[in-house]
Amino acid sequence: MKNDIRTLDLNLLKALDALLDEGSVTRAAKRLSLTQPAVSGMLFRLRDYFEDPLFIRTNHGMVPTKRANELSTPIKQILTDIAILLKPRIFDPMTVEMTYTIVATDYALKAIVVPMMAELKLRAPYIKIAVRPVESERVYQQLSRGEVDLALLTPQTTPEELHGKALYEEDYICVARHHHPLSMVSEMTLEQFCKQEHILVSSEGNFTGVTDEALAKLSLTRRVGMSVNSFQVIPDILRVTDMIAVVPHRMVLTNNDLIILSLPLEVPGFTKSMAWHDRTHRDPSHQWIRALCAEVSQNPPF
């Protein structure tokens, strides 16, 4: 390997990073705003510098060699460190202009992103937030490629290679509409709870969840009449029916249309956390936004 740093053009590292991400000279050229012949020429120089073919053409496109895969992580870190080096030393949230992308479930959108936005618009009015749905199998790739900046997950669903921080512990409560037949009951019994018709959230359309697992330990079952794929619609359904729902506490903090019923069994809660890639770990703007996220998460309005 020609290991003299004086002979290495850092633009070649940007090209290699794009080629590794895109798996195509054409797509890498588009990402770099260069012509395809220019990127092909850069790949030729990279092969000469690292004394490795780096990519092999197959029927399925360009496949990186073992050496190319070994270079992927350190190159991303080098490019990130250079970007940080070139940024102003002082980060001023009141003047910075940037777009920050978060992946979140509808629960995390309601419980974390909404209160964070209230503070963000006061403290950093020119930061734009883009929220995308969670694709569990793609989270690490999205963060490592810079497509996403922060993921709101749980410790159990966070890839080991990412940085992570627990935000808070969530518990479950039981809710219903105002003037529900059980609204005058001071303590709902297990029998009453199981006889009520329930609504639950399941992305797969299942009619069982964590509450049913808790009931099964007591050799009990409940009557589930509806399964939906989003927490957001539950208040609307409860308002027009006599159904009840067991939901995370923060989902209904600001909803005055619902009442809380006593929950006659213990339903295990969960930890909500955030995760990010090492490429943004030291970036002052990202550090500031993560700190704000943690701050609003640990001070809920209840």
C-alpha positions in Angstrom: 0.0 0.0 0.0 1.2 3.5 -0.8 0.9 4.7 2.8 2.3 8.2 2.4 -0.5 10.6 3.5 0.9 13.3 1.3 -0.1 11.3 -1.8 -3.7 10.7 -0.7 -6.4 13.1 -2.0 -9.2 13.3 0.7 -11.7 13.6 -2.1 -10.9 10.0 -3.0 -12.1 9.0 0.5 -15.4 10.8 -0.1 -15.7 8.9 -3.4 -15.0 5.6 -1.7 -17.5 6.3 1.0 -20.1 7.1 -1.6 -19.3 3.9 -3.6 -19.5 1.8 -0.5 -22.9 3.3 0.4 -24.4 3.3 -3.1 -22.9 0.1 -4.6 -22.9 1.8 -8.0 -20.6 4.3 -9.8 -23.7 6.0 -11.3 -25.4 6.6 -8.0 -22.2 7.6 -6.3 -21.6 10.1 -9.1 -25.0 11.6 -8.6 -24.5 11.8 -4.8 -21.2 13.6 -5.3 -22.5 15.8 -8.1 -19.8 14.5 -10.4 -19.8 12.7 -13.8 -19.7 9.0 -14.0 -16.3 9.0 -15.8 -14.9 11.2 -13.1 -15.9 8.7 -10.4 -14.7 5.8 -12.4 -11.3 7.6 -12.6 -11.3 8.1 -8.8 -12.0 4.4 -8.3 -9.0 3.6 -10.5 -6.8 5.8 -8.3 -8.3 4.3 -5.2 -7.5 0.8 -6.4 -3.9 1.8 -7.2 -3.5 3.5 -3.8 -4.9 0.6 -1.7 -3.5 -2.0 -4.0 -6.8 -3.8 -4.0 -9.7 -4.0 -6.6 -12.1 -2.8 -3.8 -15.1 -3.7 -5.9 -15.9 -6.8 -8.0 -18.5 -6.6 -10.8 -21.2 -9.4 -10.6 -24.6 -10.0 -12.1 -26.0 -8.3 -9.0 -23.9 -5.2 -9.3 -20.7 -4.0 -7.6 -19.7 -6.1 -4.6 -17.1 -4.7 -2.2 -14.0 -6.8 -1.4 -13.0 -7.7 2.2 -10.5 -4.8 2.1 -13.2 -2.3 1.1 -15.5 -3.4 3.9 -12.6 -3.0 6.4 -12.1 0.5 5.2 -15.8 1.5 5.4 -16.0 2.4 9.2 -12.6 4.2 9.5 -13.3 6.3 6.4 -16.7 7.4 7.7 -15.1 8.4 11.0 -12.3 10.3 9.2 -14.8 12.2 7.1 -17.0 13.0 10.1 -13.9 14.3 12.1 -12.9 16.5 9.2 -16.5 17.9 9.0 -16.4 18.7 12.7 -12.9 20.2 12.3 -14.2 22.6 9.6 -17.2 23.7 11.6 -17.2 26.9 13.7 -16.0 26.2 17.3 -18.9 28.0 18.8 -22.3 26.4 18.4 -25.1 29.0 18.7 -28.5 27.2 18.6 -30.3 30.6 18.1 -28.6 31.1 14.7 -27.7 27.7 13.4 -29.6 26.4 10.3 -29.8 22.7 9.8 -32.1 19.8 9.2 -32.2 17.0 11.8 -33.8 13.6 11.0 -35.4 11.4 13.7 -37.0 8.0 13.3 -39.8 7.4 15.8 -42.9 5.3 16.4 -46.2 7.1 16.7 -45.8 6.7 20.5 -42.4 8.4 20.5 -43.6 11.1 18.2 -46.4 12.0 20.7 -44.4 11.4 23.9 -41.0 12.9 23.0 -41.0 14.8 19.7 -44.0 17.0 20.4 -42.7 18.3 23.7 -39.2 18.6 22.2 -40.5 20.8 19.4 -42.1 23.2 21.9 -38.7 23.9 23.4 -36.8 23.7 20.1 -38.7 26.5 18.5 -37.9 28.7 21.4 -34.2 27.8 21.7 -33.2 27.0 18.1 -35.8 28.5 15.7 -33.9 27.6 12.5 -33.4 23.9 13.1 -35.8 21.9 11.0 -36.9 18.4 12.2 -37.8 15.6 9.8 -39.5 12.6 11.4 -39.6 9.2 9.7 -41.1 5.9 10.7 -39.0 3.3 12.4 -37.7 0.5 10.1 -36.1 -1.8 12.7 -34.0 -3.8 10.2 -32.6 -0.6 8.6 -32.0 1.6 11.6 -28.2 0.9 11.9 -27.7 1.4 8.2 -29.7 4.7 8.2 -27.6 6.1 11.1 -24.3 4.9 9.7 -25.0 6.4 6.3 -26.1 9.7 7.7 -29.7 9.3 6.4 -30.9 9.6 10.0 -29.5 11.4 13.0 -31.3 10.0 15.9 -33.5 6.9 16.6 -36.1 6.8 19.4 -36.2 3.1 20.4 -36.0 0.8 23.4 -32.7 -0.8 24.7 -33.9 -4.2 23.4 -34.3 -2.9 19.9 -31.1 -0.8 19.8 -28.2 -2.4 17.7 -25.1 -3.0 19.9 -22.9 -0.9 17.6 -24.8 2.3 18.4 -24.5 4.8 21.2 -27.5 4.8 23.4 -29.1 6.6 26.4 -32.2 5.7 28.4 -34.6 8.6 28.6 -37.3 7.4 31.0 -39.3 4.5 32.3 -42.9 4.3 31.0 -45.8 2.6 32.7 -49.3 1.6 31.5 -52.7 3.0 32.6 -56.3 2.2 31.7 -58.4 4.9 30.0 -62.0 5.3 28.8 -64.3 8.1 27.7 -66.0 10.5 30.1 -69.2 9.1 31.5 -68.2 5.5 30.8 -70.3 3.0 32.8 -67.2 2.4 35.0 -66.4 6.0 35.5 -68.1 6.1 38.9 -66.3 2.9 40.2 -63.5 3.8 42.6 -61.6 0.5 42.1 -62.2 -1.6 39.0 -62.1 -5.3 39.7 -60.3 -7.9 37.6 -63.6 -9.4 36.7 -65.0 -6.0 35.5 -61.7 -5.4 33.6 -61.9 -8.7 31.8 -65.6 -8.3 30.9 -65.1 -4.9 29.2 -64.4 -4.7 25.5 -60.8 -3.6 24.9 -58.9 -1.9 22.1 -55.2 -2.5 21.7 -52.3 -1.5 19.4 -50.6 -4.1 17.2 -48.7 -3.4 14.0 -49.4 -7.0 12.9 -53.1 -6.9 13.6 -52.9 -9.2 16.6 -55.5 -9.3 19.4 -53.1 -10.0 22.2 -50.3 -7.9 23.8 -48.4 -7.2 27.0 -51.6 -6.9 29.0 -52.8 -10.3 27.9 -49.4 -11.8 28.9 -50.0 -10.4 32.4 -53.5 -11.8 32.5 -52.3 -15.2 31.3 -50.1 -15.4 34.4 -53.3 -15.2 36.5 -55.0 -17.7 34.2 -57.3 -15.0 32.9 -58.3 -13.5 29.5 -60.0 -10.3 28.4 -62.3 -9.4 25.6 -60.5 -7.6 22.8 -62.8 -6.1 20.2 -60.4 -4.1 18.1 -56.8 -4.0 17.0 -55.3 -0.9 15.5 -51.8 -0.1 14.2 -51.5 3.3 15.8 -51.9 4.8 19.3 -53.1 8.1 17.8 -56.5 6.8 16.9 -57.4 5.2 20.2 -58.8 8.4 21.9 -61.1 8.9 18.9 -62.5 5.4 19.1 -62.9 5.5 22.9 -64.8 8.8 22.6 -67.6 7.1 20.5 -67.7 3.6 22.2 -67.8 2.0 25.6 -64.4 0.3 25.0 -61.4 0.8 27.3 -57.7 0.7 26.5 -54.5 0.0 28.4 -52.0 2.5 27.0 -48.6 4.0 27.9 -49.2 6.9 30.4 -47.6 9.6 28.2 -49.9 8.9 25.3 -52.8 10.6 27.1 -51.1 13.3 29.2 -52.7 16.1 27.3 -56.0 14.4 26.3 -58.8 15.9 28.4 -61.5 13.7 26.6 -60.5 10.6 28.5 -60.5 9.5 32.1 -58.1 7.1 33.9 -59.6 4.0 35.4 -57.8 2.0 38.1 -55.8 -0.8 36.6 -56.5 -4.0 38.6 -53.3 -5.8 37.6 -49.6 -5.0 37.1 -48.7 -4.6 33.5 -44.9 -4.3 33.0 -43.8 -1.0 31.5 -40.8 -0.3 29.3 -37.7 1.9 28.9 -37.7 4.5 26.2 -34.2 5.4 24.8 -32.5 7.2 22.0 -29.7 5.9 19.8 -27.1 7.5 17.5 -24.1 6.5 15.5 -20.5 7.3 16.4 -20.2 9.5 13.3 -22.3 12.2 15.1 -21.2 11.4 18.6 -18.9 14.4 19.0 -20.8 16.9 16.8 -21.7 19.9 19.0 -25.1 20.5 17.2 -26.1 16.9 17.6 -24.9 16.8 21.2 -27.1 19.8 21.9 -30.2 18.3 20.3 -29.7 15.0 22.1 -29.4 16.9 25.4 -32.6 18.8 24.7 -34.4 15.5 23.9 -33.2 14.0 27.2 -34.2 17.2 29.1 -37.8 17.3 27.9 -38.2 13.5 28.3 -37.2 13.6 31.9 -39.6 16.5 32.7 -43.0 15.4 31.5 -46.0 17.6 32.2 -47.6 15.5 34.9 
